[in-house]
Amino acid sequence: MRQTFFVILLLISAFVGFTGYCYALVDWVQDIKTGIYEKNYLEAVEATSAIGLYTYLAIRFVKRNVTL
């Protein structure tokens, strides 16, 4: 029973994290299209770096731990 709880908690956490990543990615694309990053370079660097770093780490994790 305890292991089932942790699996469910892990799945919920993964879903929440993926949803947050998708939201950040959509927000980043919308900000580029509206031209917000032309006015605020620091925000552009922060958002682009965070999304790029997270994507790199996710791809690295999948390559090491997922075998098809």
matplotlib code that plots the C-alpha trace (Angstrom):
import matplotlib.pyplot as plt

x = [0.0, 2.8, 4.6, 1.4, 1.1, 4.6, 4.0, 0.8, 2.6, 5.4, 3.0, 1.1, 4.4, 5.6, 2.3, 2.4, 6.0, 5.3, 2.3, 4.4, 7.1, 4.5, 3.0, 6.4, 7.2, 3.9, 4.4, 7.9, 6.6, 3.9, 6.4, 8.6, 5.6, 4.4, 7.9, 8.2, 11.7, 12.8, 12.1, 13.4, 16.6, 17.2, 13.8, 14.6, 17.9, 16.4, 13.4, 15.4, 18.2, 15.7, 13.8, 17.0, 18.6, 15.5, 15.2, 18.8, 18.6, 15.4, 16.9, 20.1, 18.0, 15.9, 19.0, 20.6, 17.6, 15.1, 15.7, 13.4]
y = [0.0, 2.4, 1.8, 2.5, 5.8, 6.8, 5.7, 7.8, 10.8, 10.4, 10.4, 13.4, 15.3, 14.4, 15.6, 18.9, 19.5, 18.7, 21.0, 23.8, 23.3, 23.4, 26.6, 28.2, 27.2, 28.6, 31.8, 32.1, 31.7, 34.3, 36.8, 36.4, 37.0, 40.0, 41.6, 41.8, 40.6, 43.5, 45.8, 43.6, 41.8, 40.4, 38.7, 37.2, 35.8, 34.4, 32.7, 31.4, 30.1, 28.4, 26.6, 25.7, 24.3, 22.3, 20.9, 19.9, 18.1, 16.3, 15.1, 14.0, 12.1, 10.3, 9.3, 7.8, 6.2, 5.3, 2.3, 1.4]
z = [0.0, 0.9, -2.5, -4.4, -2.6, -3.6, -7.2, -7.4, -5.7, -8.3, -11.2, -9.9, -9.4, -12.9, -14.4, -12.4, -13.5, -17.1, -17.0, -15.5, -18.2, -21.0, -19.5, -19.3, -22.9, -24.2, -22.3, -23.7, -27.3, -26.7, -25.2, -28.3, -30.6, -28.7, -28.6, -24.8, -24.9, -27.1, -24.2, -21.3, -22.2, -18.7, -18.7, -22.1, -21.0, -17.8, -19.5, -22.4, -20.2, -17.8, -20.6, -22.4, -19.3, -18.3, -21.8, -21.9, -18.5, -19.5, -22.8, -20.9, -18.3, -21.0, -22.9, -19.8, -18.1, -20.8, -23.0, -25.8]

ax = plt.figure().add_subplot(projection="3d")
ax.plot(x, y, z, "-o")
ax.set_aspect("equal")
plt.show()
